[in-house]
Amino acid sequence: MLVEGKWSANWQPVQATDEKGGFVRQISGFRHWVTPDGATGFKAEAGRYHLYVALICPWASRTLIARELKGLRDVVSVSVVEPALTDEGWRFGDYPGAGPDPLHGATYMHQVYTRADPVYTGRATVPVLWDKASDTMVSNESADILRMFNSGFGDLASDAYDLYPAALREEIDALNEQIYPALNNGVYRAGFATTHLAYEEAYRDVFAMLDELEARLAAGGPFLFGETLTETDIRLFVTLVRFDAAYHGLFKCNLRRLAEYAGLSAYTARILAIPGVRDTVSIDHIKQGYYSIRSLNPNGIVPVGPDLSALGL
């Protein structure tokens, strides 16, 4: 991580733990907003904003999917970092599907952070939404960026999808609050647990939530709120599409594979088939990235499998 603008030691997945030895995720440090009228200081304008992402990262992929569904591909430019995590974190390079930093010529993502704040302390995470006009970071919080893409770009965005409709907002917020700790972050709590107690607690949470979601889809569907695709579907999808490829084996979430959940598998394939979504998913980047984490896979061997045909991959 960065400490007062200086890179500190080699990258490690766990920077903080709770009293049980559980993984604690860093709180995002940049929380500004793009709005249609620019009242926040960041006005929605075509070509003004740039999105930094990693295709391995589910949080970054949330924003990529929203960018696609809201028709913002030609409005917000994008850069993809390499999948493998280095001793200095995310790196720009020429791995297939990745590329250089076109704005600053940075080698590492942490250099983008210190451009925004020369004395920044914290992890250099993705996604990052960057304002080219003022040459600073707007946000590094994926949930905020997702909602900005949904409504912050006004007429520049497509109205084909409203991912946070007013009539469902209370229900969306409530379900997000259930899914995030138990499943979205639950797989990380299992994979990066430093005690068996913390691991078992996270493991139980993951599969209890998968069971609950399987039942929810069986009773309704095709999406979590019936016929309406919302941000909650995007937030769930990015975890599900990585489950068998990474979380089941490497993160020890191995009670069942996603392929053993008929409803969730069909649901994942259904979202993957929505135009634009498949372009945001790279199983190669996902596997290369997660299996580059030395604390979990010291020999760096990337598995050949699994068979993901049930998901349409």
Sequence and secondary structure as in RCSB ss.txt:
>XXXX:A:sequence
MLVEGKWSANWQPVQATDEKGGFVRQISGFRHWVTPDGATGFKAEAGRYHLYVALICPWASRTLIARELKGLRDV
VSVSVVEPALTDEGWRFGDYPGAGPDPLHGATYMHQVYTRADPVYTGRATVPVLWDKASDTMVSNESADILRMFN
SGFGDLASDAYDLYPAALREEIDALNEQIYPALNNGVYRAGFATTHLAYEEAYRDVFAMLDELEARLAAGGPFLF
GETLTETDIRLFVTLVRFDAAYHGLFKCNLRRLAEYAGLSAYTARILAIPGVRDTVSIDHIKQGYYSIRSLNPNG
IVPVGPDLSALGL
>XXXX:A:secstr
 EETTEE SS  S S B TTS B     S B   BTT TTS B  TTSEEEEE TT HHHHHHHHHHHHTT TTT
EEEEE  SS BTTBSB   STT    TTT  SBHHHHHHHH TT  B   S EEEETTTTEEEE  HHHHHHIII
IITGGGS SS  SS GGGHHHHHHHHHHHIIIIITHHHHHHT SSHHHHHHHHHHHHHHHHHHHHHHHHS SBTB
BTB  HHHHHHHHHHHHIIIIITTTT   SS GGG HHHHHHHHHHHTSTTTGGG  HHHHHHHHTT TTT TT 
        GGGT 
